Amino acid sequence: MQKFYRKKIYFFLTLALCFTIANSACPRRQAQAFYLEVPNKMQNAFNSLKNQGRVLGETVTNQDNAVVSAPSDNYAAQPMETKPIETCNINGTEMPGPCSGYSSAPNPQPQQDNNQWQKEEAERQAKDEQMQKENEERRKKDEERWLKDVQRGNKEMAKNLNRLSGMFKKAEKEGTAIPAEIKEKLELAKNIIESVKTITIEELQNFDMQELGDLMRELEEAREELIDKAQRLKDMKRGLKDMTRELARFEKQVEKLKKQKYAIPEELATVLKDIKTTVDAIQKAKTWEEAETAGIENMQDLWESLNENRHQLEMLSRWPQTVKEIDRELKKLDQELKRTKKMADNAKKKGIDIASLYDDFENAVNKLKSAKGVALKMMAEGDGESAFEVVENDIFGQMEDVWEYQRILHTVSDLGRIRSEIKRGLNESHRMMMQLKRKKIDISEIEKLIVYASMRAKEIDNLLKAKPVDIDKVIDTLGELEDLRQEFDDAVAELTGQENIMPWEKGENQLQAPKLPDNWNKIVPQKSCDEKCEEKKAVEKKMEEKKAEPVLEPIPTGNEAG
């Protein structure tokens, strides 16, 4: 008992504290979610009452003793059938009971008297009346139960409509406009529900449940839209918190660039100001309509504009490393200028003047340096976009062409050495030819080769003197000269019998090469020739043509050949 009273005292003290302490943290009953609709149990009860009324109105009996039974949950309402009184016509007189109960005598007598029959008939009628009474009682109980279900559902709908009214009032106080049409439908639904509170079973026969169902569905849609807007606003504000943090971080980066003396685009400052103003207005909005008025639809465009400016700032932040890369490339080019200057001086001593090529290389490097100065000036003036365009187009876009000058100089300077080797090789070839001539060996073939080689050497000299030097043509001509040298060596080796023979190539064949039958190609289909096969055939054909090639060019004099 003491524990019981102690619990009671603790309970009442807690209640007292909850009521006396303002803004107390006492637990409150949470509002339950609701859904606006006609409850299924109410709809089913209404349909049952409607159907029963229709059956009772249509059931008619043509007999005095016909009994109409009311429907219940387990059976349908149908009229009770009564058995007809069975009689037998004997000598023109209707006698009770079936004819089988009478004898075939001329004046038959019933096996049971009329009183017995009346007694049985009375018992049957009593049973029918009892059944009718029970059915009537069952019907009334069903009607009462169904009517209670209707009223319970009606009460539930009334409660939910009151909740909806409270939601609408709160929303309007916060600035959300509720359409007048929705308000009218809410009042109409309330009036209908109020009338159902005192409705009778007979009145329910003419009640339009479809109208009430449509009203509840439309009000539910309005409620969902209201909740959806509130949830969207809540989600939006939650997202704005993250956006605010990102914005603050971005502003710090901008301030850092300002301290580094970079000019910040004016458009960026305007966009930042507009975003902050819009975010503040949305944070203060109490309804979705207020958020729309604050410019929530413009946030995406503003953020995209900020990202575009962010891209420019990103490039600005990388400007120092860009300048370092430019300086690194220019340093390499300056080093190459020094090397190529020495190469040009050495080439001049050998009779190859490549001073103009060096000047072109030096001028190209100086243009890059000038472009760098222009870009630095633009960046200092705040025109970062133009500065990067100059870097892209006039510096790195020209870098490959500038290095091409260096490649040409190296190639041409090497040609001086190559030309000396060509001259030395021609002299050696001429000496060998004269030796063979003194040995009475036919030198007509190698003499032609020497003439051709001399012509190619002279062609290379002319190409080197041309301005500008066609390096590709020079390289192609060098290739032809190399081919002539190879042919000359092969021809001399053939004439002198001094071919380079490897050890494994000396001596007679030890194995007889197997051969296919002569008609093999006619019997067995041959494989198609692949790329390597075609290339081999082309080389063989070219060699045959070269051996049979007539001398078309005039043979120069000895002075021209030397």
C-alpha positions in Angstrom: 0.0 0.0 0.0 2.8 2.4 0.8 4.4 1.8 -2.6 1.0 2.4 -4.2 0.5 5.8 -2.5 4.1 6.7 -3.1 3.6 6.2 -6.9 0.3 8.2 -6.7 2.0 11.1 -5.0 4.9 11.1 -7.5 2.4 11.2 -10.4 0.5 14.2 -9.0 3.6 16.1 -8.2 4.8 15.6 -11.8 1.6 16.9 -13.1 1.7 19.9 -10.9 5.2 20.7 -12.1 4.1 20.4 -15.7 1.3 22.9 -15.2 3.3 25.4 -13.1 6.6 25.6 -14.9 6.5 27.7 -18.0 8.0 26.2 -21.2 8.6 23.0 -19.3 10.1 19.9 -20.8 7.3 17.7 -19.7 6.4 15.0 -22.3 3.6 16.0 -24.7 1.4 13.8 -26.7 2.6 13.8 -30.3 0.1 14.7 -33.0 -0.9 11.7 -34.9 -0.9 11.6 -38.7 -4.3 11.5 -40.4 -5.7 10.8 -43.8 -8.9 12.4 -45.2 -11.1 9.7 -46.6 -14.4 7.9 -46.0 -13.5 5.0 -43.7 -14.0 1.6 -45.3 -16.1 0.3 -42.4 -18.4 3.3 -42.8 -18.7 2.8 -46.5 -19.5 -0.9 -46.1 -22.1 -0.2 -43.4 -23.7 2.4 -45.6 -23.8 0.0 -48.6 -25.4 -2.7 -46.4 -28.1 -0.3 -45.1 -28.8 0.9 -48.6 -29.1 -2.6 -50.0 -31.4 -3.7 -47.2 -33.7 -0.7 -47.7 -33.9 -1.6 -51.4 -34.8 -5.2 -50.6 -37.4 -4.3 -48.1 -39.0 -1.8 -50.5 -39.2 -4.3 -53.3 -40.3 -7.4 -51.4 -44.1 -7.9 -51.8 -46.2 -11.0 -50.9 -49.5 -11.9 -52.5 -50.5 -14.4 -49.8 -51.9 -13.6 -46.5 -49.6 -16.0 -44.7 -46.5 -14.9 -46.6 -43.7 -14.0 -44.2 -40.9 -11.5 -45.1 -37.6 -12.0 -43.3 -35.0 -9.3 -42.9 -31.4 -10.0 -44.0 -28.6 -10.5 -41.7 -24.9 -10.8 -42.0 -25.2 -14.5 -42.9 -28.1 -14.6 -45.4 -29.8 -12.5 -47.9 -33.3 -11.0 -47.4 -35.8 -13.3 -49.1 -39.6 -13.9 -48.4 -40.5 -17.1 -46.6 -42.4 -19.6 -48.7 -45.5 -21.4 -47.1 -46.7 -24.9 -48.2 -50.1 -24.9 -49.8 -52.9 -26.8 -48.0 -53.3 -30.3 -49.7 -56.9 -31.5 -50.3 -58.6 -34.4 -52.1 -61.8 -34.1 -54.2 -64.1 -36.9 -53.4 -67.5 -36.9 -55.0 -67.3 -33.2 -55.7 -66.3 -32.3 -52.2 -62.8 -31.0 -51.3 -61.6 -33.1 -48.4 -58.4 -32.2 -46.4 -55.3 -34.2 -46.8 -54.0 -36.2 -49.7 -56.2 -38.7 -51.6 -54.0 -41.6 -50.5 -55.4 -41.2 -47.1 -58.9 -42.2 -48.3 -60.2 -45.6 -49.2 -61.7 -46.5 -52.5 -65.2 -47.1 -51.0 -68.1 -45.1 -52.5 -68.4 -43.0 -49.3 -64.7 -42.8 -48.1 -64.0 -41.5 -44.7 -60.7 -39.6 -43.8 -58.2 -41.5 -41.8 -57.8 -38.4 -39.6 -60.4 -35.9 -38.7 -60.6 -32.3 -39.6 -59.6 -31.2 -36.1 -56.3 -32.9 -36.3 -55.5 -31.1 -39.6 -56.4 -27.7 -38.1 -54.1 -28.4 -35.2 -51.2 -29.2 -37.4 -51.8 -26.1 -39.5 -51.9 -23.9 -36.4 -48.5 -25.3 -35.3 -47.0 -24.5 -38.7 -48.2 -21.0 -38.6 -46.9 -20.5 -35.1 -43.4 -21.6 -36.3 -43.5 -19.2 -39.2 -44.5 -16.3 -37.0 -41.7 -17.2 -34.6 -39.2 -17.3 -37.5 -40.5 -14.0 -38.8 -40.1 -12.4 -35.4 -36.5 -13.7 -35.0 -35.6 -12.4 -38.5 -37.1 -9.0 -37.6 -35.1 -8.8 -34.4 -32.0 -9.9 -36.3 -32.6 -7.2 -39.0 -33.0 -4.5 -36.3 -29.8 -5.5 -34.6 -27.9 -5.4 -38.0 -29.4 -2.0 -38.7 -28.3 -0.7 -35.3 -24.8 -2.1 -35.8 -24.5 -0.7 -39.3 -25.8 2.7 -38.1 -23.2 2.7 -35.3 -20.4 2.0 -37.9 -21.7 4.9 -40.0 -21.6 7.2 -36.9 -18.2 6.1 -35.9 -16.8 6.8 -39.3 -18.6 10.1 -39.4 -17.0 11.0 -36.1 -13.6 10.1 -37.3 -14.0 12.2 -40.4 -15.2 15.2 -38.3 -12.1 14.9 -36.2 -9.8 14.8 -39.2 -11.6 17.8 -40.8 -11.0 19.8 -37.6 -7.3 18.9 -37.8 -7.3 20.1 -41.4 -8.9 23.4 -40.3 -6.2 23.8 -37.7 -3.5 23.2 -40.3 -5.0 25.7 -42.7 -5.3 28.4 -40.0 -1.7 27.9 -38.9 -0.5 28.0 -42.6 -2.4 31.2 -43.2 -0.9 32.8 -40.1 2.6 31.9 -41.5 1.7 33.5 -44.8 0.5 30.5 -46.9 -2.6 31.4 -49.0 -5.3 28.7 -48.9 -7.5 28.8 -52.0 -11.1 29.9 -51.4 -12.4 26.9 -53.3 -10.7 24.6 -50.9 -12.1 26.5 -47.9 -15.6 26.2 -49.4 -15.2 22.5 -49.9 -14.0 22.1 -46.3 -17.1 23.9 -44.9 -19.4 21.8 -47.2 -17.8 18.6 -45.9 -18.3 19.7 -42.3 -22.0 20.5 -43.0 -22.5 17.1 -44.5 -20.8 15.3 -41.6 -22.9 17.4 -39.2 -26.1 16.3 -40.9 -25.1 12.6 -40.7 -24.9 12.8 -36.9 -28.7 12.7 -36.6 -29.5 10.9 -39.8 -32.0 8.0 -39.8 -31.9 4.7 -41.6 -34.7 5.9 -43.9 -32.8 9.2 -44.6 -29.7 7.2 -45.4 -31.5 5.7 -48.4 -31.3 9.1 -50.2 -27.8 10.1 -48.8 -25.1 10.7 -51.5 -22.0 9.0 -50.2 -20.2 9.6 -53.5 -20.3 13.4 -53.0 -18.8 13.1 -49.5 -16.1 10.8 -50.9 -15.1 13.2 -53.6 -14.9 16.1 -51.1 -12.7 14.1 -48.8 -10.4 13.1 -51.7 -10.0 16.7 -52.9 -9.3 18.0 -49.3 -6.7 15.2 -48.9 -5.0 16.4 -52.0 -4.9 19.9 -50.7 -3.5 18.7 -47.4 -0.8 16.7 -49.1 0.2 19.7 -51.2 0.4 21.8 -48.0 2.6 19.2 -46.3 4.7 18.8 -49.5 5.4 22.5 -49.6 6.3 22.5 -45.9 8.7 19.6 -46.4 10.3 21.1 -49.5 10.9 24.3 -47.6 12.4 22.4 -44.7 14.7 20.4 -47.1 15.6 23.6 -48.9 16.7 25.4 -45.7 18.7 22.3 -44.7 20.4 22.5 -48.1 21.1 26.2 -47.7 23.1 25.5 -44.6 25.5 23.4 -46.6 25.5 26.1 -49.3 26.3 28.8 -46.8 29.4 26.8 -45.6 30.5 26.4 -49.2 30.0 30.1 -49.9 32.1 31.1 -46.8 34.9 28.8 -47.9 34.8 30.2 -51.4 34.9 33.8 -50.1 38.1 32.9 -48.1 39.7 31.7 -51.3 38.7 34.9 -53.1 40.2 37.0 -50.3 43.4 35.0 -50.5 43.7 35.8 -54.2 43.1 39.5 -53.5 46.0 39.5 -51.1 48.1 38.0 -53.8 47.3 41.1 -55.9 45.1 39.3 -58.4 42.3 41.4 -59.9 38.9 39.8 -59.0 36.2 40.2 -61.7 33.5 42.6 -60.8 30.8 40.2 -61.9 32.0 37.8 -59.3 31.4 40.3 -56.5 27.9 41.0 -57.8 27.0 37.3 -58.0 28.3 36.7 -54.4 26.2 39.6 -53.1 23.1 38.4 -54.9 23.5 34.8 -53.6 24.0 36.0 -50.0 20.9 38.2 -50.2 18.8 35.4 -51.7 19.9 32.9 -49.1 19.2 35.2 -46.2 15.7 35.9 -47.6 14.9 32.2 -48.1 16.2 31.4 -44.6 13.7 33.9 -43.2 10.8 32.5 -45.3 8.1 30.8 -43.3 6.2 29.4 -46.3 7.1 28.0 -49.7 5.3 31.0 -51.3 7.6 33.4 -49.4 10.6 31.3 -50.5 9.5 31.7 -54.1 9.1 35.4 -53.7 12.6 35.6 -52.2 14.0 34.2 -55.4 14.4 30.5 -54.9 14.0 29.9 -58.6 16.9 32.2 -59.3 19.3 30.2 -57.1 20.3 27.7 -59.8 21.2 30.5 -62.3 23.1 32.4 -59.6 25.0 29.2 -58.6 25.9 28.4 -62.2 27.2 32.0 -62.7 29.2 31.5 -59.5 30.7 28.3 -60.9 31.6 30.0 -64.1 33.5 32.7 -62.2 34.9 30.0 -60.0 36.5 28.5 -63.1 38.2 31.8 -63.8 39.4 32.0 -60.2 40.7 28.5 -60.5 42.7 29.6 -63.5 43.9 32.7 -61.6 45.0 30.5 -58.7 47.1 28.5 -61.1 48.7 31.5 -62.8 51.9 31.2 -60.7 52.5 27.7 -61.8 51.7 28.7 -65.4 54.3 31.4 -65.2 56.8 28.9 -63.8 56.1 26.5 -66.7 56.7 29.4 -69.2 60.0 30.3 -67.6 61.1 26.7 -67.6 60.4 26.4 -71.3 62.1 29.7 -72.1 65.2 28.6 -70.1 65.5 25.5 -72.2 65.2 27.5 -75.3 67.9 29.9 -74.2 70.2 27.0 -73.5 69.5 25.7 -77.0 70.2 29.1 -78.5 73.7 29.0 -77.0 74.3 25.5 -78.3 73.0 26.2 -81.8 75.1 29.4 -81.9 78.2 27.3 -81.6 76.9 24.9 -84.1 76.2 27.7 -86.6 79.8 29.0 -86.1 81.3 25.6 -86.7 79.1 25.0 -89.7 80.3 28.3 -91.2 83.9 27.2 -90.9 82.9 24.1 -93.0 81.3 26.2 -95.7 77.7 25.8 -94.5 76.0 29.1 -93.7 73.1 28.5 -91.3 73.2 32.0 -89.7 69.8 32.8 -91.1 68.3 29.7 -89.6 69.8 30.6 -86.2 68.3 34.1 -86.6 64.9 32.7 -87.2 65.2 30.5 -84.1 66.3 33.4 -82.0 63.5 35.6 -83.3 60.9 32.9 -82.5 62.2 32.7 -78.9 62.1 36.4 -78.5 58.5 36.4 -79.6 57.6 34.0 -76.9 59.3 36.3 -74.4 57.3 39.2 -75.7 54.1 37.3 -75.4 54.9 36.5 -71.8 55.3 40.2 -71.1 51.9 40.9 -72.7 50.2 38.2 -70.6 51.8 39.5 -67.4 50.6 43.0 -68.1 47.0 41.8 -68.8 46.9 39.8 -65.6 48.1 42.8 -63.6 45.3 44.9 -65.2 42.7 42.3 -64.1 42.1 40.8 -67.6 42.9 37.3 -66.6 40.9 35.7 -69.4 42.8 37.6 -72.1 46.1 36.7 -70.3 45.4 33.0 -70.5 44.4 33.3 -74.2 47.8 34.9 -74.9 49.5 32.1 -73.0 47.5 29.4 -74.8 47.7 30.8 -78.4 51.0 32.9 -78.5 53.2 30.9 -76.1 52.3 27.2 -75.7 50.5 27.3 -79.1 53.7 28.4 -80.8 56.1 26.3 -78.8 56.2 23.3 -81.2 57.0 25.6 -84.1 59.8 27.2 -82.2 61.4 23.9 -81.3 61.1 23.0 -85.0 63.7 25.7 -85.7 66.1 24.0 -83.3 65.5 20.6 -85.0 66.3 22.1 -88.4 69.5 23.7 -87.1 70.7 20.4 -85.6 69.8 18.6 -88.8 71.6 21.1 -91.1 74.6 21.3 -88.8 74.9 17.5 -89.0 74.6 17.7 -92.8 77.9 19.6 -92.9 79.6 16.5 -91.4 77.5 14.3 -93.7 78.5 16.3 -96.7 82.2 15.9 -95.8 81.6 12.2 -95.5 79.9 12.2 -98.9 82.8 13.9 -100.5 85.3 11.6 -98.9 83.1 8.6 -100.0 83.0 9.8 -103.6 86.7 10.2 -103.7 87.2 6.7 -102.3 84.7 5.2 -104.8 86.5 7.0 -107.7 89.9 5.6 -106.5 88.5 2.0 -106.4 87.0 2.4 -109.8 90.4 3.4 -111.3 92.0 0.4 -109.6 89.5 -1.9 -111.2 90.0 -0.2 -114.5 93.7 -0.9 -114.4 92.9 -4.6 -113.8 90.9 -4.6 -117.1 87.6 -5.1 -115.2 84.4 -3.7 -116.7 83.6 -0.6 -114.6 80.7 0.7 -116.7 78.1 -0.2 -114.0 80.0 1.3 -111.1 80.9 4.3 -113.1 77.2 5.1 -113.6 76.6 4.7 -109.9 79.4 7.2 -109.1 77.9 9.7 -111.6 74.5 9.3 -110.0 76.0 9.8 -106.5 77.8 12.9 -107.6 74.6 14.3 -108.9 72.8 13.6 -105.6 75.6 15.2 -103.6 75.4 18.4 -105.7 71.6 18.4 -105.2 72.1 18.3 -101.4 74.5 21.3 -101.7 71.9 23.2 -103.6 69.2 22.4 -101.1 71.4 23.6 -98.2 71.9 26.9 -100.0 68.2 27.5 -100.6 66.2 29.7 -98.2 64.4 28.3 -96.4 66.0 24.9 -96.3 63.7 22.1 -97.2 64.8 19.6 -94.6 62.4 16.9 -95.7 63.8 17.1 -99.3 67.3 17.0 -97.9 66.6 13.9 -95.9 64.9 12.2 -98.9 67.9 12.9 -101.1 70.3 11.6 -98.4 68.3 8.4 -98.5 68.7 8.1 -102.2 72.4 8.7 -101.9 72.7 6.0 -99.2 70.9 3.5 -101.6 73.5 4.4 -104.3 76.4 3.7 -101.9 74.9 0.3 -101.1 74.6 -0.6 -104.8 78.1 0.6 -105.4 79.5 -1.7 -102.6 77.5 -4.6 -103.9 78.7 -4.1 -107.4 82.4 -3.8 -106.3 82.0 -7.0 -104.2 80.6 -8.8 -107.2 83.3 -7.7 -109.5 86.2 -8.4 -107.1 84.7 -11.6 -105.6 85.3 -10.1 -102.1 81.8 -10.5 -100.7 81.4 -10.6 -97.0 80.8 -14.3 -96.3 79.9 -15.5 -92.8 81.5 -18.8 -91.5 78.3 -20.7 -91.7 78.0 -19.7 -95.3 81.3 -21.3 -96.4 81.6 -24.8 -98.0 79.4 -26.9 -100.1 75.8 -27.8 -99.3 75.6 -30.7 -96.9 71.9 -31.3 -97.4 70.0 -31.7 -100.6 67.1 -29.2 -100.7 63.8 -31.1 -101.1 61.7 -30.1 -104.1 58.0 -30.3 -104.8 56.8 -32.0 -107.9 56.8 -29.8 -111.0 53.0 -30.0 -111.3 52.5 -29.2 -107.6 51.1 -25.8 -108.2 48.5 -27.2 -110.6 47.3 -29.8 -108.2 47.3 -28.0 -104.8 45.6 -24.7 -104.4 48.1 -22.0 -103.4 47.7 -19.7 -100.3 46.9 -16.1 -101.0 49.9 -13.7 -100.6 49.8 -11.7 -97.4 51.3 -8.2 -96.8 54.8 -9.5 -96.2 54.7 -11.6 -99.3 53.5 -8.7 -101.4 56.2 -6.5 -99.9 58.8 -9.1 -100.7 57.6 -9.4 -104.3 57.6 -5.6 -104.7 61.2 -5.4 -103.5 62.3 -8.2 -105.8 60.5 -6.5 -108.7 62.2 -3.2 -107.9 65.6 -4.7 -107.8 65.0 -6.4 -111.1 63.8 -3.1 -112.6 66.8 -1.3 -111.2 69.2 -3.8 -112.7 67.5 -3.3 -116.1 67.1 0.5 -115.7 68.6 2.3 -118.7 70.8 5.3 -118.1 68.6 8.4 -118.8 70.7 11.1 -117.2 73.7 12.5 -119.0 77.1 11.5 -117.6 78.7 14.6 -116.2 82.4 15.4 -116.9 85.0 14.5 -114.5 85.1 18.0 -112.9 81.3 17.9 -112.2 81.7 14.4 -110.8 84.5 15.5 -108.4 
